[in-house]
């Protein structure tokens, strides 16, 4: 009975404890809020059995009631209730265990650390010191590696920036800020355009005026220049072969030839010095190519303005052909530097074939020969025309913004004053003048070759549109020494007069001839003797030039003979090309000069003419009768000494031997 | 260490790079000194640190000056490109005249050989 009573008592505790109150209707109410401490205390108290004994009496009464109710409906009701109570008891135990674990954790966390023993402290210190030592070694190694790598990078960039610094002394270096820096490109560029230049002409050469700077594999400075963009200017005459010798030597100097390709393959072996030099040379070529493009563009622009005497007869992208009139046509072309010589020739031939060629008319054998001579002369100078056109436009381009260049006595300052609007006109006038003066020079050389006592002297004029030459003749010294006072007076008066000159000046296409010692035409018409040293001036064209020159020279010879005759005291008259001496019987003996430019041997020949008349009127009658009683003798081509000897003979004949 | 006559901005920046290399070497030296088995020598570490801070100050001063001067950078106002083109033209003239003189000399030599 006691065992049964205790077993039932232990089972009945739990639901009563959990239930806060039971109403009469049977509804069970549980406790709503329980504090943690209170809950823990209640759990601990339930383990204490002394507390359970106190409530044992209360539960007996309730147990009796419930046992009476359950015995009637179901047989296993008691076991089910017992199992439920056991389950609740286990839940309480699990809650207690969890609470204890949490409490232990809190207690462990709040515990203070116990003091270490001296040997334990020393061990901890040794371990931490060893760890720090290891960290220091790692950091030191890392720093040394960084220093080494950074030094290598600085050395590699020193090559690049060293080269850039040296090139910066010669060229404008600019840096463009980029959003994303491309590897191998620092954003540097060389600016090859001049700021003081007119902005309108940059259009053509804009693509090559900025050269990008790159790194190559070895870290050295490298520029990216396309050889096809660089051109050189060529000027020449249509139909003529270009002067190959000088252009070949010029093309060998170019760095876009095979030597450059060879340099590229062996680029790693190049030193920094050679790399900087090569880059500088490339930049110089690009810069010069830009200038050539500008000159070509300016020439094209001015060619389509109205230039007097110049017309455009052919045009392509890099080719311009102009006609100057008189059967002369010139071309200006840009030739790529990357092409070799044969390609240049093919390009020139193609350009010439595509352009419209004007027909040239030839007059005859002699004219063709002369033209060939003049063409040969003028075509070999196409290079100097090329240099001259570059110089003219260079002074226009770069001298525009500088006051010093204009005030430095520039010979083109007059052209610049007109805002460069007639630069091309000035150039073509200079070109036409050069061609014309070459023809004049050919004529003068022809005359001088055929007259042995003439010398040709060139006088530099330092003007591109003016040329000047002097024809110089020196007569032999007088042998006659007279003891008379009159003769000595003449001799002293004319002692220094042994030289005669004829000056030819060409301004653009006008020829002026000045001759010393010739009688004036007006004076001849008046019939009186003019002064000895009068100067005549003629305007003539190219065809009349030889005749006029020869007439002036012959007239100078007549003047010289006249002076010599006057010294002897003989009565003598002078005409333009005739020297007349009077004989005692009233006859007149004349020494006459005849000029013929087409003579094969000499151009001046001499005649001895004897006229038989007593009065002026009879002389007129004689000329009317066409020389019925005249006597002429051809003396041929005489040198000055022979002429002088002839004069002496005539003088002797006049003075004494009239009767012979 | 470096010459005072620094002419260009790029040269000054290159000197800054050299100082940065020196600074890293000093840091490595300090670490080596701290990691030595016999213990760090205090005077060596102190000298390295002093030099380190001095170089850092120099680097900062130089970079600050370069930043200021970079704002004042202007492209060439009066560059010598025109004079350079003039030199190229004169060079062409001299070459042309020399070729003419060589032709004259060749003609004279041929004349003397013929005589």
Boltz contact constraints between the chains, C-beta under 6 A:
constraints:
  - contact:
      token1: [A, 133]
      token2: [B, 35]
      max_distance: 6.0
  - contact:
      token1: [A, 136]
      token2: [B, 31]
      max_distance: 6.0
  - contact:
      token1: [A, 136]
      token2: [B, 34]
      max_distance: 6.0
  - contact:
      token1: [A, 136]
      token2: [B, 35]
      max_distance: 6.0
  - contact:
      token1: [A, 137]
      token2: [B, 35]
      max_distance: 6.0
  - contact:
      token1: [A, 139]
      token2: [B, 31]
      max_distance: 6.0
  - contact:
      token1: [A, 140]
      token2: [B, 28]
      max_distance: 6.0
  - contact:
      token1: [A, 140]
      token2: [B, 31]
      max_distance: 6.0
  - contact:
      token1: [A, 140]
      token2: [B, 32]
      max_distance: 6.0
  - contact:
      token1: [A, 140]
      token2: [B, 35]
      max_distance: 6.0
  - contact:
      token1: [A, 143]
      token2: [B, 24]
      max_distance: 6.0
  - contact:
      token1: [A, 143]
      token2: [B, 27]
      max_distance: 6.0
  - contact:
      token1: [A, 143]
      token2: [B, 28]
      max_distance: 6.0
  - contact:
      token1: [A, 143]
      token2: [B, 31]
      max_distance: 6.0
  - contact:
      token1: [A, 144]
      token2: [B, 28]
      max_distance: 6.0
  - contact:
      token1: [A, 146]
      token2: [B, 24]
      max_distance: 6.0
  - contact:
      token1: [A, 147]
      token2: [B, 21]
      max_distance: 6.0
  - contact:
      token1: [A, 147]
      token2: [B, 24]
      max_distance: 6.0
  - contact:
      token1: [A, 147]
      token2: [B, 25]
      max_distance: 6.0
  - contact:
      token1: [A, 147]
      token2: [B, 28]
      max_distance: 6.0
  - contact:
      token1: [A, 150]
      token2: [B, 21]
      max_distance: 6.0
  - contact:
      token1: [A, 151]
      token2: [B, 21]
      max_distance: 6.0
  - contact:
      token1: [A, 154]
      token2: [B, 17]
      max_distance: 6.0
  - contact:
      token1: [A, 154]
      token2: [B, 21]
      max_distance: 6.0
  - contact:
      token1: [A, 161]
      token2: [B, 10]
      max_distance: 6.0
  - contact:
      token1: [A, 161]
      token2: [B, 14]
      max_distance: 6.0
  - contact:
      token1: [A, 165]
      token2: [B, 8]
      max_distance: 6.0
  - contact:
      token1: [A, 165]
      token2: [B, 10]
      max_distance: 6.0
  - contact:
      token1: [A, 172]
      token2: [B, 75]
      max_distance: 6.0
  - contact:
      token1: [A, 172]
      token2: [B, 76]
      max_distance: 6.0
  - contact:
      token1: [A, 172]
      token2: [B, 79]
      max_distance: 6.0
  - contact:
      token1: [A, 194]
      token2: [B, 81]
      max_distance: 6.0
  - contact:
      token1: [A, 246]
      token2: [B, 99]
      max_distance: 6.0
  - contact:
      token1: [A, 288]
      token2: [B, 88]
      max_distance: 6.0
  - contact:
      token1: [A, 291]
      token2: [B, 85]
      max_distance: 6.0
  - contact:
      token1: [A, 383]
      token2: [B, 96]
      max_distance: 6.0
  - contact:
      token1: [A, 384]
      token2: [B, 96]
      max_distance: 6.0
  - contact:
      token1: [A, 387]
      token2: [B, 92]
      max_distance: 6.0
  - contact:
      token1: [A, 387]
      token2: [B, 93]
      max_distance: 6.0
  - contact:
      token1: [A, 390]
      token2: [B, 89]
      max_distance: 6.0
  - contact:
      token1: [A, 391]
      token2: [B, 89]
      max_distance: 6.0
  - contact:
      token1: [A, 394]
      token2: [B, 85]
      max_distance: 6.0
  - contact:
      token1: [A, 398]
      token2: [B, 82]
      max_distance: 6.0
